[in-house]
Amino acid sequence: MIKLVLLRHGQSIWNQARRFTGWADVDLSPHGREQVRRAAQLLQAVGFSFDVGFTSYLQRSVHTLEIVLESMRLQVPIHASWRLNERHYGALQGLSRQEIATRYGQEQVVIWQQYFDIAPPALDPTDERFPGHDPRYAELTHAELPRTETLKAVRARVLPYWHETIIPQIKAGKQILIVAHGNSLRALTTYLDGIAENDIPGVKRPLTGEPFVYEFDEQANPLRHYYVRRAPKLQRWVKTKLRNLGRSGSLGKSGSLGKSGQLPPATKDRSCAG
């Protein structure tokens, strides 16, 4: 059995500002770096090690991988590909969630984020945000340079890299760490899980900074998947609730959350795209 770990990069400075990031190359926030260090500690605590790492061209993903490997004291080959980049959000890139909701309506924002084959407004090729102006993407053909993308388009660029580059590593028995982005990972996991296109809007992006494991057989067939930390959203909620109650002085002597001892369901993923 081969284990492969997927890790969505830590919080970026534009995630923190709730801006749509896409292919904009912004770095991790201080909180994002701490998220990544905690992820590395968690992976090390449960016995993970890696033979090879994969990441995108974007620094928030590259730096996440570097921090994990440095924290775990691992030196392994690293492969970067534009095919693992975040979804390109077209004309929405750089705008805040509030700006976009005001201009287009909150319902439309949700549709663009969640649906499989609906693209945001495209960039004009003369726009400075168009990746054709970035020398890192000089190797891409005109058809490969996105002006906007659907999740379907993201999957179409991720899967060739998966089949041609990553699957051979799985079949070779390598322990693999892939650090990428919410939508490039979502495109991959919905493929691996065989999610029907009509059901994809209900599938959330992987949680930021939370290692997610796939187990494969020797022929690279997925067997099961799980977060390394059980119920990570629930644990985050508990930690935040305890901290807030402690600050307000309303936490009882027993340190309990209430008489019922019940916890609310996991909150919705309200992080901005990127």
C-alpha positions in Angstrom: 0.0 0.0 0.0 1.3 3.4 -1.1 0.4 6.6 0.8 0.3 9.9 -1.0 -0.3 13.2 0.9 -2.1 16.2 -0.5 -1.6 19.5 1.2 -3.3 22.8 0.3 -0.8 25.6 0.9 -1.1 27.7 4.0 -3.0 30.9 4.2 -1.7 33.5 1.7 -1.7 37.3 2.3 -4.6 37.5 -0.2 -6.5 34.7 1.5 -6.1 36.8 4.6 -7.4 39.9 2.8 -10.2 37.8 1.2 -9.1 38.5 -2.3 -9.5 36.1 -5.2 -5.9 35.0 -6.0 -5.8 32.5 -8.8 -2.5 32.7 -10.7 -1.5 35.9 -8.9 1.9 35.1 -7.2 1.4 36.2 -3.6 3.3 34.8 -0.6 2.1 33.1 2.6 0.9 35.2 5.5 2.6 34.8 8.9 -0.4 32.7 10.0 -0.1 30.6 6.9 3.6 29.8 7.7 2.5 28.7 11.1 -0.2 26.5 9.6 2.4 24.8 7.5 4.8 24.3 10.4 1.9 22.6 12.4 1.1 20.4 9.4 4.8 19.3 9.2 4.8 18.5 12.9 1.6 16.5 12.5 3.0 14.5 9.6 6.2 13.8 11.5 4.3 12.8 14.6 2.4 10.1 12.8 5.4 8.7 11.0 5.3 10.2 7.5 8.4 10.6 5.4 8.6 11.4 1.7 10.7 10.5 -1.3 9.6 13.2 -3.7 7.6 16.4 -3.7 5.4 18.1 -6.3 4.1 21.6 -6.4 2.9 24.5 -8.6 4.8 27.5 -10.0 3.2 29.8 -7.4 5.3 30.8 -4.4 2.7 30.2 -1.7 2.7 26.6 -2.8 6.4 26.3 -3.3 7.2 27.9 0.1 4.6 25.6 1.8 6.5 22.5 0.4 9.9 24.0 1.4 8.7 24.7 5.0 7.3 21.2 5.4 10.5 19.5 4.1 12.7 21.8 6.2 10.7 21.2 9.3 10.8 17.4 8.8 14.5 17.6 7.9 14.0 16.0 4.6 15.9 16.5 1.4 14.0 15.1 -1.6 13.6 15.9 -5.3 11.1 18.7 -5.9 9.1 19.0 -9.2 7.1 22.1 -10.0 4.5 22.4 -12.8 2.1 25.1 -13.9 -0.4 22.3 -14.3 -0.8 22.3 -10.5 -1.4 26.0 -10.3 -4.6 27.4 -8.8 -7.6 27.9 -11.0 -7.4 31.1 -13.0 -10.2 33.4 -11.9 -10.0 35.7 -14.9 -11.3 39.2 -14.3 -12.0 38.4 -10.6 -8.4 38.0 -9.7 -7.2 40.6 -7.2 -10.8 41.7 -6.3 -12.2 41.2 -2.8 -15.0 38.9 -2.2 -17.1 41.9 -1.1 -16.3 43.8 -4.3 -17.3 40.9 -6.5 -20.5 40.2 -4.5 -21.5 43.9 -4.8 -20.9 43.9 -8.5 -22.3 40.5 -9.5 -24.3 39.3 -6.5 -23.4 36.7 -3.9 -25.3 33.9 -5.6 -23.2 34.4 -8.8 -20.0 34.3 -6.7 -21.0 30.9 -5.3 -21.9 29.6 -8.8 -18.5 30.6 -10.1 -16.7 29.0 -7.1 -18.6 25.7 -6.9 -19.8 24.7 -10.3 -17.8 22.5 -12.5 -18.2 24.1 -15.9 -19.1 27.8 -15.4 -16.2 30.3 -15.9 -15.9 33.8 -14.4 -15.5 36.7 -16.9 -12.3 36.4 -19.0 -9.3 38.7 -19.0 -8.4 40.6 -22.1 -5.0 39.4 -23.3 -3.7 43.0 -22.8 -4.5 42.9 -19.1 -1.4 42.8 -16.9 -2.9 39.8 -15.0 -2.9 37.7 -18.2 -0.2 35.0 -17.6 1.1 35.4 -21.2 3.0 38.4 -19.9 4.9 36.3 -17.3 8.2 34.7 -18.6 7.6 31.6 -16.4 4.8 30.6 -18.8 6.7 31.2 -22.0 6.6 27.4 -22.6 2.8 27.3 -22.8 1.0 27.4 -26.0 -1.6 30.1 -26.8 -4.4 27.5 -26.0 -2.8 26.6 -22.7 -2.6 30.2 -21.4 -5.8 30.8 -19.5 -7.8 34.0 -19.6 -10.2 32.4 -17.1 -10.9 28.8 -16.1 -13.7 26.5 -15.1 -13.0 23.7 -12.6 -13.4 21.4 -15.7 -10.5 23.2 -17.4 -8.4 22.9 -14.3 -9.0 19.1 -14.2 -8.1 18.9 -17.9 -4.7 20.4 -17.3 -4.0 18.6 -14.0 -4.8 15.0 -15.2 -2.1 14.7 -17.9 0.5 15.6 -15.2 -1.1 13.1 -12.8 -1.1 10.3 -15.3 2.3 11.0 -17.0 4.4 12.1 -14.0 2.8 11.2 -10.6 1.3 7.8 -11.2 4.7 6.3 -12.3 6.0 7.5 -9.0 3.2 5.7 -7.1 3.8 2.5 -9.1 7.5 2.8 -8.2 6.5 2.7 -4.5 7.5 6.3 -3.8 6.0 8.2 -0.8 4.7 11.4 -2.4 3.8 14.8 -1.1 1.8 17.1 -3.4 1.4 20.7 -2.3 -1.0 22.7 -4.4 -4.1 24.8 -4.3 -7.8 24.5 -3.3 -9.1 24.1 -6.8 -6.3 22.1 -8.4 -6.6 19.6 -5.5 -10.4 19.7 -5.7 -10.1 18.9 -9.5 -7.9 15.9 -8.7 -9.8 14.5 -5.7 -13.2 14.6 -7.4 -11.6 12.7 -10.3 -10.0 10.1 -7.9 -13.3 9.7 -6.0 -15.3 9.3 -9.2 -17.6 12.2 -8.3 -20.3 12.8 -10.9 -20.2 16.3 -12.5 -23.7 17.1 -11.2 -22.5 16.4 -7.6 -19.2 18.4 -7.8 -20.8 21.7 -6.6 -21.4 20.0 -3.2 -17.7 19.0 -2.8 -15.6 21.5 -0.9 -12.0 22.3 -1.5 -9.4 20.6 0.8 -8.9 22.5 4.1 -6.0 24.9 4.2 -2.9 23.4 5.8 -4.5 20.1 6.7 -2.7 17.0 5.3 -5.1 14.7 3.4 -4.0 11.2 2.6 -4.8 8.8 -0.3 -3.9 5.2 -0.1 -3.2 3.3 -3.3 -2.5 -0.2 -4.3 0.5 -1.2 -6.4 -1.4 -0.4 -9.6 -2.1 3.2 -8.4 -5.8 2.4 -7.8 -7.1 4.6 -4.9 -8.3 2.5 -1.9 -9.3 5.1 0.7 -8.7 8.7 1.8 -8.8 10.7 5.1 -7.4 13.7 6.9 -4.4 13.0 9.1 -6.1 15.0 11.9 -9.5 13.6 12.6 -12.4 16.1 12.1 -10.0 19.1 11.6 -12.7 21.7 11.2 -14.4 20.5 14.4 -11.1 20.7 16.3 -10.5 24.2 15.0 -13.9 25.3 16.1 -13.3 23.9 19.6 -9.9 25.5 19.9 -11.3 28.9 18.8 -14.4 28.6 21.1 -12.3 27.8 24.1 -9.9 30.6 23.5 -12.8 33.1 23.0 -14.6 31.9 26.1 -11.4 32.2 28.1 -10.9 35.8 27.0 -14.5 36.7 27.9 -14.3 35.0 31.2 -17.4 33.0 30.5 -15.7 29.6 30.5 -16.9 27.6 33.5 -14.6 26.1 36.1 -14.9 22.7 34.4 -13.7 24.2 31.1 -16.8 22.8 29.4 -18.6 24.3 26.4 -22.0 24.1 27.8 -24.4 21.8 29.7 -25.3 19.8 26.7 -21.7 19.1 25.7 -22.8 19.2 22.1 -20.8 20.9 19.4 -22.3 22.5 16.3 -21.7 21.1 12.8 -18.6 22.1 10.9 -18.8 25.6 9.5 -18.9 26.3 5.8 -15.6 27.0 4.0 -15.6 30.8 3.7 -12.0 31.2 2.7 -11.5 33.2 -0.4 -10.4 31.4 -3.6 -6.7 30.9 -4.1 
